[in-house]
Amino acid sequence: MDDHTQLSYSQAWEALRETDKDPRNPNNVILFYSGKSISGNSNGGKVGEWNREHTWAKSHGDFGTSMGPGTDIHHLRPTYVQVNTSRGNLDFDNGGSPVKGCEGCKKDSDSFEPPDRVKGDVARILFYMATRYEEGDRVNLELNDKVNNGSNPYHGKLSVLLKWHEQDPVDDFERNRNDVIKKWQGNRNPFIDYPEWAEEIW
């Protein structure tokens, strides 16, 4: 999974149009948290458009949009601008108040809860990031059982992510996405191919 082809941040727009393409409408992308299908060309920074959500918040390790962790499309997902803003750099956990424009999403002061249908996706993305980026990379990322990780290279909440991984198993959309990313980056998320590895590692 290491030594993958590193995309530029602008290349990620084009890649996401393919990785997250709506199988029923190839001109659209499926937005990660909200599940809505919108035009792949409706990307940008305005409300109602989609942008590139860093599932592993880019401030957790302060890697920004640098090539490597900042542009790795295994964890970049299309989301409504307003939902991306609402999630911000929060860790993941259960609970909170409903998020406008994202059915099933909740948040409180220190965490964000995605809808049930992508809880496992979130977990497997974070498992990948923690395994892919180690000592010697741009940043050494690790999972922990906390929220409020700030700018430290940690993300939580591990115990919750492991439960989400179990509750929401790998589906066909994830498998296809993994295949498409292999074409773009030359690497795969092993936790999609071998879900049992998460329990063995953590």
C-alpha positions as CSV (number, residue, x, y, z in Angstrom):
1,M,0.0,0.0,0.0
2,D,3.0,2.4,0.3
3,D,4.9,4.2,-2.5
4,H,1.7,5.0,-4.2
5,T,1.4,7.5,-7.1
6,Q,0.8,10.8,-5.4
7,L,-1.8,13.0,-7.1
8,S,-1.9,16.8,-7.0
9,Y,-4.8,18.3,-5.1
10,S,-6.3,19.6,-8.3
11,Q,-6.1,16.0,-9.9
12,A,-8.2,14.8,-6.9
13,W,-11.3,16.6,-8.4
14,E,-11.1,14.5,-11.6
15,A,-10.3,11.3,-9.6
16,L,-13.3,11.7,-7.3
17,R,-15.7,12.1,-10.3
18,E,-14.7,8.5,-11.1
19,T,-14.2,6.9,-7.7
20,D,-17.5,8.2,-6.3
21,K,-19.5,8.1,-9.6
22,D,-23.2,7.3,-9.3
23,P,-23.6,3.8,-10.9
24,R,-27.1,4.9,-12.1
25,N,-26.0,8.2,-13.5
26,P,-22.3,8.4,-14.6
27,N,-22.5,12.2,-14.8
28,N,-23.1,12.4,-11.1
29,V,-21.2,11.7,-7.9
30,I,-22.7,10.2,-4.7
31,L,-22.0,12.6,-1.8
32,F,-20.4,10.7,1.1
33,Y,-22.3,11.7,4.2
34,S,-25.6,12.9,2.7
35,G,-25.9,10.1,0.1
36,K,-27.3,12.6,-2.5
37,S,-26.4,12.3,-6.2
38,I,-25.4,15.6,-7.8
39,S,-23.5,16.6,-11.0
40,G,-19.9,15.8,-11.0
41,N,-19.3,19.2,-12.4
42,S,-21.0,21.0,-9.4
43,N,-17.8,21.1,-7.5
44,G,-16.5,24.3,-5.9
45,G,-16.8,26.2,-2.7
46,K,-20.4,27.5,-2.7
47,V,-23.3,26.2,-0.7
48,G,-25.0,23.4,-2.7
49,E,-21.7,22.5,-4.5
50,W,-19.5,19.6,-3.5
51,N,-15.9,19.7,-2.3
52,R,-13.1,17.4,-1.1
53,E,-13.7,16.2,2.4
54,H,-10.6,14.9,4.2
55,T,-12.1,12.0,6.2
56,W,-8.9,12.0,8.3
57,A,-9.1,15.7,9.2
58,K,-6.1,17.4,7.6
59,S,-5.4,19.4,10.7
60,H,-4.8,16.1,12.6
61,G,-1.1,16.0,11.8
62,D,-1.2,19.4,10.1
63,F,-0.5,18.0,6.6
64,G,-3.0,20.3,4.8
65,T,-3.3,19.5,1.1
66,S,0.3,18.4,0.7
67,M,0.9,15.6,-1.8
68,G,0.7,12.3,0.0
69,P,-1.7,12.4,3.0
70,G,-3.3,15.6,1.9
71,T,-4.2,14.3,-1.6
72,D,-4.7,10.6,-1.0
73,I,-8.1,9.8,-2.6
74,H,-8.6,6.8,-0.3
75,H,-9.7,9.4,2.3
76,L,-10.9,12.2,0.1
77,R,-14.6,12.0,-0.5
78,P,-17.1,14.4,-2.2
79,T,-19.4,16.1,0.3
80,Y,-21.7,19.1,0.3
81,V,-19.7,22.2,1.1
82,Q,-22.0,23.0,4.0
83,V,-21.7,19.5,5.5
84,N,-17.9,19.5,5.1
85,T,-17.9,22.8,7.0
86,S,-20.2,21.4,9.7
87,R,-18.0,18.4,10.2
88,G,-14.8,20.5,10.3
89,N,-11.9,18.7,11.9
90,L,-14.0,16.8,14.5
91,D,-13.1,13.3,15.6
92,F,-15.7,10.6,15.1
93,D,-18.0,9.3,17.9
94,N,-21.7,8.6,18.5
95,G,-24.1,11.3,19.6
96,G,-25.0,14.9,19.1
97,S,-27.6,17.0,17.4
98,P,-28.8,16.5,13.8
99,V,-26.8,18.2,11.1
100,K,-28.8,20.2,8.6
101,G,-28.7,18.9,5.0
102,C,-27.3,15.5,6.1
103,E,-29.9,13.0,7.2
104,G,-28.5,10.6,9.9
105,C,-25.6,12.9,10.7
106,K,-25.1,14.2,14.2
107,K,-22.5,16.4,15.9
108,D,-21.6,17.9,19.2
109,S,-18.7,20.1,20.3
110,D,-16.0,17.5,19.9
111,S,-17.3,14.8,17.6
112,F,-19.2,13.9,14.4
113,E,-21.4,10.9,13.7
114,P,-22.0,9.9,10.1
115,P,-25.1,8.1,8.9
116,D,-25.3,4.3,9.5
117,R,-24.8,3.4,5.9
118,V,-21.2,4.9,5.8
119,K,-20.1,4.3,9.3
120,G,-18.0,1.3,8.3
121,D,-16.6,3.2,5.3
122,V,-15.3,6.0,7.7
123,A,-13.7,3.4,9.9
124,R,-11.9,1.5,7.1
125,I,-10.7,4.8,5.6
126,L,-9.1,5.8,9.0
127,F,-7.7,2.3,9.4
128,Y,-6.0,2.7,6.0
129,M,-4.6,6.2,6.8
130,A,-3.2,5.0,10.2
131,T,-1.5,2.1,8.5
132,R,-0.3,3.9,5.3
133,Y,1.3,6.9,6.9
134,E,4.1,5.9,9.3
135,E,7.5,7.0,10.5
136,G,9.4,8.4,7.5
137,D,6.3,9.6,5.7
138,R,5.2,13.2,5.6
139,V,3.4,12.5,8.9
140,N,3.0,9.5,11.2
141,L,-0.7,8.9,11.8
142,E,-2.2,6.9,14.6
143,L,-5.6,6.0,15.9
144,N,-6.5,6.5,19.6
145,D,-9.6,6.3,21.8
146,K,-10.0,10.1,22.3
147,V,-11.8,13.0,20.8
148,N,-10.4,16.6,20.8
149,N,-7.1,15.4,19.2
150,G,-6.5,18.9,17.8
151,S,-3.4,19.2,15.6
152,N,-1.8,16.1,16.9
153,P,-1.4,13.3,14.3
154,Y,-4.1,11.2,16.0
155,H,-7.7,10.4,15.2
156,G,-10.5,8.8,17.2
157,K,-12.5,7.3,18.5
158,L,-10.9,3.9,17.9
159,S,-13.3,1.7,20.0
160,V,-16.3,3.3,18.2
161,L,-14.6,2.9,14.8
162,L,-14.1,-0.8,15.4
163,K,-17.8,-1.1,16.2
164,W,-18.8,0.8,13.1
165,H,-16.6,-1.4,11.0
166,E,-18.5,-4.5,12.3
167,Q,-22.0,-2.9,12.0
168,D,-21.6,-1.6,8.5
169,P,-19.7,-4.3,6.4
170,V,-17.9,-3.7,3.1
171,D,-20.3,-3.1,0.2
172,D,-20.1,-3.1,-3.6
173,F,-19.6,0.7,-3.8
174,E,-16.5,0.4,-1.6
175,R,-15.1,-2.5,-3.5
176,N,-15.6,-0.7,-6.8
177,R,-14.0,2.5,-5.3
178,N,-11.0,0.5,-4.2
179,D,-10.6,-0.9,-7.7
180,V,-10.8,2.6,-9.3
181,I,-8.3,4.0,-6.8
182,K,-5.9,1.2,-7.7
183,K,-5.9,2.6,-11.3
184,W,-5.3,6.2,-10.1
185,Q,-2.8,5.6,-7.2
186,G,-1.6,2.1,-7.7
187,N,-2.5,1.0,-4.2
188,R,-5.5,-0.4,-2.3
189,N,-7.2,-0.1,1.1
190,P,-6.5,-3.6,2.5
191,F,-9.2,-3.2,5.1
192,I,-11.8,-3.4,2.3
193,D,-10.1,-6.5,0.8
194,Y,-9.4,-8.1,4.2
195,P,-11.9,-6.6,6.8
196,E,-10.7,-9.1,9.5
197,W,-7.3,-7.4,9.6
198,A,-8.7,-4.5,11.7
199,E,-9.5,-6.7,14.6
200,E,-6.1,-8.4,14.3
201,I,-4.2,-5.1,14.4
202,W,-6.3,-3.1,16.9
